[in-house]
């Protein structure tokens, strides 16, 4: 354990994975004089009934729940299909699904050496991040945790099959404990949620919703404003869950945050990733909400699992790996205006006017495989029946970067941290990793 920073009792993700199996029969395989197999089968590990889709298969131990065919070649393993299966579980976040997918790669392919394993993991992680390039920050954090974990396991002797079994078992248990991680975070933030608190949240976050539900079950009287969070409308899901639990909740327009802020006691958001600066990457709009909260002197609390801490140090929005030339681009086509006040005067050059191309593409996940439904039409000229064209929505970012100066505290399964404390730790870990 590292104790060079005020990070409380946090263990690096790779050490956390190790510590989970410190007393397990599958703890680090001990060196042996010669290559050996386990004397008896490992047997099935504990299975969570809520997490049937996240089961992995130990080498040599077929499992009836596995949906992936064993492949001799790691390069032919469909890591994207595996990821889609794992992330479809509503209780599994993107980083954990990424770790499970890479673990499934090890389980379902014939990898005989440590070098082959590391190369196969790097190649699969690259394919995942390339496929989900429009929102790869959180996924990359999970790939990084997994790679750090297997990199730390060097003392496996000649029992390479036992080594692979240990990795698979550790990731399986880690995935099954994600609910416990969220409950730990809820316990850390609990003292900050007072009776009659009015909380503003953004979009949908599993860990935030879980904390609000637990607080409500304890008898706290809370009310919640949630942003609609266009274009995906993630706030609608939060509203449905909270109102079903009888928590007063109102959806507000993304553009109504400043209008609402004076009624709010605190802002509480989740995140896609915590970066080395101590800032966060989260659903688009998080940065401006935090900036408005600072103007109104309202605290901004971030709830984040430790596996979302990543080695990324953005200096601006455009340093994020999700940014590309298509985002915020103009589609300029030279077209002569024919009428109206914009028509050029005689002798003046014609202008370039933005023209929307109906063929503009958009990531398939942006609207969860379906564009948003149009509200009922209204004869009123001021009706809210208009939504952004799909082609234009595709030119907008899905996430943004919130600098640390707009964040009050980060509540994690490691404890309650300041942005400065988490930044100090992550930078230190990055330097140690590079010098290793």
N, C-alpha and C positions, 0 to 999 in steps of 0.2 A: 504494500500500500504506500502511496506517495503522500507525504504530509508537508509539502513545501508551500502550500497555499491554503488560505482560509476556506477550504472547500468542504468543511465538516467531515463527515465520514464517508465521502464518496469514493467508490472504487471505480477505476476505469472500466468501461464496458467489457473488455476482454478479461480483466481480473474478476469482474462480477460473474461472468460465465464460469470461470474456473472455480470460484468460491462456491458456486451452487453445487458442484460435484466433489467438493473436498472430502466428504464423508461417504460418497457413493461408491458402489462396486465398480462403477465405470470411471472412477477418477483416473488421473494420468496413468497410462499404462507404464508399468515398470520395465526397465531394460531386462532382457532375458538373454541367456547364452545362445539361444538359437530361435529361429522363427517358430512360434507356437500359435495354436488356435485356442480359443477358450475351451476349457474342459467340458462345459455344459452350456446350452443356449442361454443367452442373456434374458430371454423371456420378454413379454410385452411390457413396456413402461406404462406408468399410470396414464390413463386417457381421460381428458376432460370431455364430458358429454356435450359441452357447448362448443367444442373445437374439433369435431370429427374431421373436418377438411384439412386440418393442419398436421395430420399424422405423417410421420416419416417412416421409412423402411430401413432397418439395420441391414448391413451387408450380410447376405446369406440367410436372412430371416424374412421370408415373404410375408406381407401383411395384407389382409383382405381389403383394407380401406385404400390401398395405394391405387392411384389412377394413372400412373406413369409407367410406361414400358421400359424395362432395363435396356440400356444402350451400351454397346462396347466402346463407342467413341464419344468422349465428352463434347466434342464439337457438334455432334448431331443432337444432343439433348436439348429439348425445347424448354429453355429456362423461362421464356416469356409465358408459355402456357402454364407452367408451374406457378409462376408469380400470380397470374390471373386467378388461378384456383385458390391460392392462399389469401389473397387480398379481398376476395369475394366474401370472406367471413367478416361480418360487421364488427367483431371484437378485435380484429387484427389490423394494425396500422401498417403503413407502407414500409417502414424500416424493418419491422419484424417479418413481414411477408418476403422481403428481399433476402433476409437471413435464411428463412425457411427454404426458399427456392434454391439458394446456393448449397444448402445442406442436402436437399433432394438430389442435386447434381452429383454430389459425392456418393449418395446412396445408390443411385441408379446407373452409374457408369463404372467401367473397369479401370480404375486408377491405381497404379502399382507403386509409384514413387512420390516422394514429397515434392519434387520439382514439377511433375505432371499435375499434381493436385493444385499447387499454387498457380500454375499457368492456366489450368482449366477454370479456376475460380475467377481470375482476373479477366479472362476472355468472356465468361458468362456475365460478369458484372458490367463489362463494357457493352455487351449486347443489350442488357436491361436498360442501362442509362441512355443508350442511343435510341432505343424504341420509345422511351418516355422522356425524351429530351425537353418537352414543353413543361414538365414539372418533375425534374429529376433530383431535386435537392434532398428531399426526405428519403427517397429511395437510395441515394448515394450514401447517406449517413448509415443506413443499415448495411450496405455492402462494405463500408469502411470498418464498421464494428466487427463484422464477420472475418474480414481479412486480418485485422489486428489479432483477433482471437486465435485463428489457426497459426498465425505467425509466432505467437507466444508459446505454442506447443511444440517444442523441439525434442524433448526428452522422451521419445516413444520407443527407444530401443529398436528391435527388429520386428515388433508386433504391429505392423502397419495397419492390419485389419482392425485390431483393437483400438488403434489411434483414430481411425475413421469412425468406428462405432461410438467412441467418446464424443466426437464432434457432433454427430447426429443426435445423440441422446441429450447433450447439453443444450443444443438449439431447441429441441422439442420441449424440454422443461422450461427454457427461457420464454418460449411462446405461450406456454400454458400459464405462466406467472404474470402475464401482462396485466390481467385484471388486478392482481395484488399490487402491482406498481401504481396503477391509477388510484387505488384505494389509499395507498401511502401518501400520494400527492394530495388527495382530498383531505387526509388527516392533517397535513402540514398547513393547508390554507384555511382550515376550519375556523381557527381562532380569529381570522381576519373578516369573517362573514358575520356580521351582527344582525340582531333582530331588526326588521323593517329596512334592511339594506335594499337599495335599488342598484342593480348591476347591469352594465352594458357589455354584451359579448358580440363577437363578430363571426358570422357564418356558423359552421358546425365543427365542434371539437369533442372527441370522445371523452377526453380527460376533463374538460370543463363541464360538460353535461353531467358526467359522473359525480363531480364535486358538488354541483348544484343539487342533484338528486339526494345525495347523502346528507347535505345540510338540511334539506327540506324534511327528510325522514327523521332528523333529530329534533324537529319541531321549530326550526327557524322560520320566521316569516320573511320571505324574500320575494322580490319582484324583478323581472328580467326584461330588458329591451334587447332585441337581437336584430342586427342588420339583415336586410334581405340578401345581400352579398351576390349581386349580379356578376357575371351572367349565369352562374350555375344555380343560384337561388338556394344556397346551402342553409341560410338562416331559416328557411321554411321547415326543414327537418328538425332543427333545434326547437322551433316553436311547437311542432307536433308532439315531440317527446315531453317537453316541459308542461304543456297544457294537459296532456294525458295524465301527468302526475299531479295535476291540480296546482301547479305553480303559475301564478299570474305572469303572463308573457305577452309582449306586443312586438310585432315586426315593424321596424322602421325603415324608411328609405335610406340607402347608402348616403344620399345627399342631405339627410336630415340629422346627421350625427351632431353637428354643432348646435342645431336647434334643440336637441335632446340633452346635451351634456350637462346643463345646469341642474337637471333633475336626477342626475346619476351620482352615486356614492363612490363607485369604482368601475374601472374597466377590467374585465377578465377575459383573456384570450388564450388559445392554445397556439401551437406553431408547427410548421413543417420541419424546422431545424433551428438549433441554437449555434451561432457561429463564433469564431474566435474573438471577435470584437466585444462579445457580450450582448450583441444584438440578436434579432431573430429574423427568420424568413417565414412568412405566413401568407394566408390568402390575401389577394390584392385588396387594398383599402386599409390594412392594418396600420401602415405607417401614418397615414393622415389621421386616423382615429387617435393614435397615440400623441400626435402633435397637437391635436385639438384638446385632448385631455390635459396636456401640460399647460396650455393657455388657461384652462379653467381650473388648474391646480387640483386635478383629480388623479389618484394613483392608478398606474397601469401595472397589473399583475399578470405574469405569464406563467402558465402551467405547462410543463414540458417534461417528458420522460427522458432519462439520461441517455438512452440509445439514440436520441435525436441530436446529440452534441456532435458537431462535425468540424473538420479542419477546413474552414473556408473563412476568408477575411475580406469581405467586400468593402470597398470604399464608397461605392455609390450603387444605385439601382442597376446600373448597366454592367456591373461586375458580376452579377449573378449568372451562373451557368445556364439559366433558363432564358436569358436574353438573346435575341437574334435580330437580324436586319428586318425581318417581317413585322416585328412588334413596333407599333407606333409609326408604321411606314405610310407614305402617301402613294396613291395610285394616280399618277398624273398622266392624263391623255390630252393631247392637243386637239381641242374641239372648239370651233368658232361659235360663240354665243349668237343666237338668232334674234332674241328679243329681250325686253326687260331692261331694268336700270343698269345691269352689268354689261350691256353691249358697249363695245369700245367706240369712242368718238372717231370720226373720220381722221385718218392719218395716224392713229395710235396702233401699236402692235397688239396682236391678239394674245390673250393670256392662256395659261394652262389651267384647266379647271378639273378638280378632282372628280373622277367618275368611278362609281362602284362597279366592280366586276362581279357578276353573279357566280363566276367560277372560283372565287376566292375560297381557299380551303381553311379548315379549322380542325384542331386536334379532336379525335373522336371522343375523347373523354370529357371534353369541355362541357358538354350538356348531358353527360351520363348516357351517351348513345342516342339522345333524342333532343331536338331543340325545345326551348321552353314553349309552353302552350300560351297562346295569345289570350289575354283577358277578354271577356264578352265585349262585343262592339257596342259603341254608344254613339248616339247622334250628336252628343255634345262635342264642340270643337276642342274643349279642354279635357277630354277623357284621357285616361292613362292606358289606352289600348295599343300604343306603339311600343315595340321592343326593338332592340338593336338588331340589324340584319346580321345573319350568321357570318357573312364574310367580314364585316366590320368587327364583330366580337373576336374573331380570330386574330385581329391585329392588336389585341389588348393582352397584357401580361396576366398570368394566373396568380402569381405571387409577387410580393414586394419585400424590401428589406427595411426593417425598423432599427435605426441606430440605438445604441445602449442608453444614450442620454434621455430617451423618451420612455424608458422602462424603469419602474420602481423596484420590483423584486421578481425573482424567478422561483417558482415553487416546483421542486423536483422530488423524485424518489430518493435523492441524496440529501435533501434538506432544503432550507430556505436560503437562497443565495442572492447576492447583489450582482449586477452586470459586471462590475469590476472584478469580483471574485471569480466568476466563471471564466472571464476573459483571461485572467492570470493563469488559471489552471490549464486551459486549453492551449494557450501559447506555450507554456512550459512543456506540456506533453508533446506538442508538435516539435519543439526543439530537441527534446530527448529522443524522439523517434528518428529525426533526421541524423542525429549524431550516433545512433546505434549501429 
